[in-house]
């Protein structure tokens, strides 16, 4: 399990002063790339190999509103890896869960 504490920033807010839907996906993507970088596969290596992670599906389940400057604990859990290299992961952040395949 890989975990980071992030914060809901000004650019993450919607007109109701809640974290916007796509900001949850942005935070999960940031943590996914931090995981790769901290485990020996930084962005430079993706660029050198001319490859990148591909997200086939994102699903978000919300539990409560997140407001400006609220801390978010974003947790990446690898749910599995297939023989062909396709992985499933689950990112839990703040008060939402983002599932990706």
Wavefront OBJ file of the C-alpha trace (Angstrom):
o trace
v 0.000 0.000 0.000
v 1.283 3.490 -0.903
v -0.053 6.604 0.818
v 0.336 10.394 0.499
v -1.305 13.328 2.255
v -2.449 16.000 -0.215
v -4.658 19.060 0.220
v -7.714 20.317 -1.627
v -6.468 23.446 -3.387
v -8.178 26.512 -4.835
v -8.126 25.047 -8.355
v -9.806 21.860 -7.071
v -12.988 23.667 -6.001
v -16.327 23.880 -7.810
v -18.759 26.810 -7.603
v -20.232 25.366 -4.369
v -16.807 25.436 -2.677
v -16.586 21.625 -2.722
v -13.848 19.618 -4.378
v -14.878 19.119 -8.010
v -15.388 15.631 -9.425
v -12.400 15.676 -11.745
v -10.090 16.889 -8.955
v -10.487 13.500 -7.241
v -9.298 11.849 -10.449
v -6.424 14.353 -10.732
v -5.258 13.613 -7.172
v -5.402 9.860 -7.815
v -3.326 10.279 -11.003
v -0.763 12.381 -9.104
v -0.369 9.717 -6.433
v -0.130 6.974 -9.046
v 2.800 8.819 -10.682
v 4.399 9.468 -7.269
v 4.222 5.709 -6.650
v 6.067 4.960 -9.882
v 8.696 7.653 -9.195
v 9.357 6.484 -5.629
v 9.648 2.890 -6.808
v 12.344 3.458 -9.417
v 10.252 4.399 -12.451
v 10.112 8.222 -12.695
v 8.456 10.197 -15.499
v 11.808 10.494 -17.271
v 11.862 6.710 -17.654
v 8.353 6.698 -19.122
v 9.476 9.370 -21.598
v 12.728 7.554 -22.430
v 10.820 4.362 -23.227
v 8.039 6.320 -24.983
v 5.366 4.607 -22.910
v 2.948 5.656 -20.216
v 0.276 4.292 -17.927
v -3.108 3.836 -19.577
v -6.285 4.144 -17.531
v -9.066 2.049 -19.003
v -11.763 3.041 -16.537
v -12.248 5.364 -13.571
v -15.055 5.097 -11.028
v -15.588 7.483 -8.122
v -17.659 6.786 -5.020
v -18.224 9.790 -2.726
v -18.783 9.670 1.023
v -18.669 13.317 2.102
v -17.839 16.764 0.778
v -14.236 17.976 0.694
v -13.632 21.711 1.132
v -10.758 24.094 0.435
v -7.519 23.156 2.241
v -8.990 19.946 3.671
v -6.292 17.276 3.892
v -6.741 14.182 1.746
v -5.126 10.879 2.586
v -4.662 9.262 -0.817
v -3.903 5.548 -0.701
v -2.894 3.438 -3.685
v -3.534 -0.284 -3.416
v -2.563 -2.663 -6.198
v -5.540 -4.941 -6.723
v -3.819 -7.293 -9.137
v -1.542 -7.752 -12.122
v -2.283 -9.901 -15.138
v 0.251 -11.850 -17.213
v -0.095 -9.269 -19.996
v 0.895 -6.450 -17.636
v -2.609 -5.088 -17.124
v -3.088 -4.011 -13.511
v -6.017 -2.977 -11.411
v -5.600 -0.494 -8.599
v -7.729 1.246 -6.024
v -7.056 4.776 -4.849
v -8.812 5.960 -1.696
v -8.544 9.671 -1.024
v -10.151 11.811 1.606
v -13.803 10.949 1.421
v -14.004 9.302 -1.979
v -12.769 6.090 -3.553
v -11.505 6.089 -7.120
v -11.250 2.665 -8.739
v -9.154 2.326 -11.883
v -8.448 -0.496 -14.293
l 1 2 3 4 5 6 7 8 9 10 11 12 13 14 15 16 17 18 19 20 21 22 23 24 25 26 27 28 29 30 31 32 33 34 35 36 37 38 39 40 41 42 43 44 45 46 47 48 49 50 51 52 53 54 55 56 57 58 59 60 61 62 63 64 65 66 67 68 69 70 71 72 73 74 75 76 77 78 79 80 81 82 83 84 85 86 87 88 89 90 91 92 93 94 95 96 97 98 99 100 101
